Amino acid sequence: MSKKIATGKILRVTLIKSPIGYTKIQKSTIRALGLHRINHTVEKKDSPAVRGMLNKVSHLIKIEE
C-alpha cells in the first residue's frame, strides 16, 4: 500500500478587529480558530471547514496564503 502525502496549503490567519459587540457565534468562531487577541496569528491547514469559518468572520480577520 502506498500512502498519500498531503500537500495542502497553509493559511495564516490574523485577528485584526475585536469580536466585542458581535454575535456569540462569531466570538465562538474566532476562539475555535485559536485566535485570542488582536494581532494574534495562527496557521491553519486549508480545508472546506476552515474556509467556512473564515468566511463567517472575514470582517474581523486578515488571511494570507
C-alpha positions, 0 to 999 in steps of 0.5 A, spaced: 500 500 500 502 506 498 500 512 502 498 519 500 502 525 502 498 531 503 500 537 500 495 542 502 496 549 503 497 553 509 493 559 511 495 564 516 490 567 519 490 574 523 485 577 528 485 584 526 478 587 529 475 585 536 469 580 536 466 585 542 459 587 540 458 581 535 454 575 535 456 569 540 457 565 534 462 569 531 466 570 538 465 562 538 468 562 531 474 566 532 476 562 539 475 555 535 480 558 530 485 559 536 485 566 535 485 570 542 487 577 541 488 582 536 494 581 532 494 574 534 496 569 528 495 562 527 496 557 521 491 553 519 491 547 514 486 549 508 480 545 508 472 546 506 471 547 514 476 552 515 474 556 509 467 556 512 469 559 518 473 564 515 468 566 511 463 567 517 468 572 520 472 575 514 470 582 517 474 581 523 480 577 520 486 578 515 488 571 511 494 570 507 496 564 503 
